[in-house]
Amino acid sequence: MTLISDSRAASRTSAFAVGADDGLFRAIERALDNGTGTVFVLDSAGRAVGTLTLEGGRAAILAGRHLDPLTAADVMEQGVDRTADPATQSVPVSAVLDAEGRLVDVVLRGDSSFVPVAEPDLGHAEMRNLMDAYMSTWISSTGDYIRTLERRFAARTGNRHGIATSNGTTSLHLALVALGIGPGDEVIVPDLTFAASINTVIHAGARPVIVDVDPHTWCLTPEAIEAAITPRTRAVMPVHVFGRPAPMTDIMAVARRRGLYVIEDCAEAHDAHWDGQPVGSFGDVSSFSFFANKIMTTGEGGICVTNSAELAERMRMLRDHGMRPERRYWHEEPGFNYRMTNMQAAVGCAQLDRLDDFLAERARVHHLYARVLDGIPGVAMPPAMEARARPVVWFACATVPAERRAQLIQACRAIDVDLRPFFNCLSVMPPYRPYARPCPNAYLLSQSGVNLPTSRRVDERLAMRIADVFRSVLA
Ligand SMILES: Cc1ncc(COP(=O)(O)O)c(C=O)c1O
């Protein structure tokens, strides 16, 4: 429970309050920005007279009520939940009222409802951009937001070109095809990753070669790559899993020496760095995902970044049915429709502005878990990485005794907390088994890893409750 006290209280309560005469959209924006989806409605004397939630705002808009001059008071539900009875409150924030009923403080409750492992953080800027894109009628894949997102995201990752895509799977596939990888080729992938990494290799017609990860970094190593190279190897796809950067300088050295392409899968590691350089700036093409559970989101969405003008041009063409942009309905080769919409890019532009805040917030959540889980038998946070690495937090992770993990997940479920097991490693799943080398490290991690809820609503109280569950199951 976070009690915002003293002098901070007055300034912080303003994030949770609107005046009764304020318009509906002011209330909606404030409810979005404070992360609880809730604001208290105050009368002219500062007394809390009602509660307005995003659900209430959505219902009002759907009913067309925003067409009338509408105030927060018209849409609110009468009355407020007080901290006196937090168990019965229906919203994730309680009002602290003085004797006259004035709002003097708020108490946040990150655990007031089911806590999923991930929640997108969508503020007022995303909504404004989205409405702008919508009203411009540029709702498909042409529009200023696409170009802006491509330019700005490429620059942020140290690249000259960005090619926005419909998701982080199509971006990987686009990269592989643009590099000419297909039947007869082998592509080295790590065993510990989400299946999109390997699926796209198979869809490109190439043969994946699954290699074990390092127990410390959880990523591919240059040595393991080198050992897996055959005369047919054309590319390697390092995955910066759970925000942990693979040792890219060393991987690039092997790849260059052995004449391999490198496609970085950065879906889970926006802004992670290796040797002072952002991930996504090393490979021939790098791919990011903007799925709703990622560090920044466009709902569905992804992007390829590259420094090669030639590859960028080819990816743009392949993304758009194989058509040359300057020659409509002339298809150079059978391409795909892998385009992002301007509405998704509109959300993405606002998210990119907030990326540093998202990263700081995720780091806060990680440190909070590290503190409360410290000393619980069998529980370990991810190993600290060497100085060359600057990891980011995608999902907060911990490893636990494998034989207790299912029980732990069930016990968290009982308190409405979503604790997720790591991905199954690829090598144990039937479609991928034929491509696997022995991968004991990835197997061990996949059996013992858990992802903890990682969103701005994770507060001290919630983290302590989770730690209590860990203690009771593992003691
Ligand atoms: C490592 C990795 N690669 C690729 C993807 C695919 O991204 P998307 O879900 O946007 O298709 C994901 C998404 O979960 C991922 O974690």
The ligand as an ORCA input file, in Angstrom:
! r2SCAN-3c Opt
* xyz 0 1
  C      11.947    -13.036    -28.536
  C      10.710    -12.712    -29.319
  N      10.773    -12.685    -30.644
  C       9.705    -12.387    -31.403
  C       8.494    -12.109    -30.839
  C       7.301    -11.879    -31.713
  O       6.726    -10.629    -31.566
  P       5.174    -10.410    -31.895
  O       4.396    -11.000    -30.786
  O       5.051     -8.918    -31.985
  O       4.893    -11.077    -33.194
  C       8.366    -12.117    -29.439
  C       7.067    -11.798    -28.818
  O       6.627    -12.247    -27.848
  C       9.500    -12.430    -28.663
  O       9.437    -12.464    -27.320
*
